[in-house]
Amino acid sequence: MRKFFGTDGIRGQANSYPMTAEMALKVGMAAGLAFKNGGHRHRVVIGKDTRLSGYMLEYALVAGFTSVGMDVFLLGPMPTPAVAMLTRSLRSDLGVMISASHNPFQDNGIKFFGPDGFKLSDAIEKTIEELMESDLTSRLPGASELGRAKRIDGAQQRYIETAKRTLPREMSLEGLRVVIDCANGAAYKVAPEALWELGADVITMGVSPDGFNINKECGSTSTDALSRKVHEVRADIGIALDGDADRVIIVDETGAVVDGDQLMALVAQSWQASNRLSAPGIVATVMSNLGLERYLQSLGLGLARTKVGDRYVVEHMRANGYNVGGEQSGHIVLSDFATTGDGLVAALQVLACVKDQDKPVSEVCHRFEPVPQILKNVRYKGGQPLEQDLVKSAIEDGEARLGNSGRLVIRASGTEPLIRVMAEGDDAELVKQVVNDIAGVVATTAA
């Protein structure tokens, strides 16, 4: 068990434990010590989204890293996948992204990338935690060995060019009217610029961050405004990113939402046809719809499932040779191009399919009929609700009622004090009853 790290780094409410300046300082010191090896100058790159608390955490991390002798390259507001890419490109020992992804501005988080651009393993995160709780002052270098910090110019353009190169050289988006919602987050500059440079007619939303409005009624978790805008300007497609731009949700020309499962199905079908799949299937989590699994089976492809968290998807992809994976929420991992979920790169692959097929987005992106699926979140104050006998009994009963015609997934959130109750199956009414019954029992025990 890890004390500070969840499914995607350390996360919490800004200026409250563990998201305080003091903790960020300790994290910087501990992570710096964990990744220092050899006599060369060590370096770390730090990116962030647009939250007000990003300033506080950024400078606390700088103090931590420089105090243990690491040089710091500051990127400013940049997408999470850009930080991962630049960690490798700049030959850094470590990459850091300050973001709470799709959460509101009050929250923030710190997540790390190793020198290879991949998120850290549970074991390395455990090592960092142990260092955080040790006497770090005894391991500080002398005054002459402190690190330096500087801001990097041109980082945004480097990422834009990398994203553009994921499309064939001759590919142009000319003739496509695209609405891009950047959630007032990390991609508010790079995503519209990349689409414009590729030839699209670009209408922007969520590109005026003020420190408070990140993900507020915009972005991949709130697509109503995007749907209205697509209708209003008669766009061909709407693209919604989240606060750190590692996930994407599509809105078709009718205003209908296309989730990550449909996008993975589209990429799998397209890449299979062009012999680009490196394995006979894709990787997704336990939350992906049963309809996706059945669609892939119709193509002769498999679906490997992992626990929730895009880093677990990536770990399975790396271990088993897959190059397509992701989550229903819109994390799409295309390992030919990136080491983590990349909302912009995934959106470009969708746009490439639209151009190739020369059909409406509603037709291109609708690959299968989803099985009825219901998810309910139950907030709890403390303890372990899932360990309660009443909850265990309710879950067993729900599984028996669904039988072979559905699935049940009950899990604790790794980023919030929530129990997520999800069920799916061919009988929509039965699925609803099972979810409500289990959620009710969980709520009773969690009060």
Buried (B, 14 or more C-beta within 10 A) or exposed (E): EEEBBBBBBBBBBBBEEBBBBEBBBBBBBBBBBBBBEEEEEBBBBBBBBBBBBBEBBBBBBBBBBBBBBBBBBBBBBBBBBBBBBBBBBBEBBBBBBBBBBBBBBBBBBBBBBBBEBBBBEEEBBBBBBEBBEEEBEEBBEEEEEBBEBEEBEEBBEBBBEBBBEBBEEEBEBEEBBBBBBBBBBBBBBBBBBBBBBBEBBBBBBBBEBEEEBBBBEBBBBBBEBBBBBBBEBEBBBBBBBBBBBBBBBBBBBEBBBBBBBBBBBBBBBBBBEEEBBBBEBBBBBBBBBBBBBEBBEEBEBBBBBBBBBBBBBBBBBBEEEBBBBBBBBBBBBBBEBBBBBBBBBBBBBBBBBBBBEEEBBBEBBBBBEBBBBBBBEBEBEEEEBBEBEEBEEBBEBBBEBBEEBBBBBBBBBBBBEBBBBBBBBEBEEBBBBBBBBBBBBBBBBBE
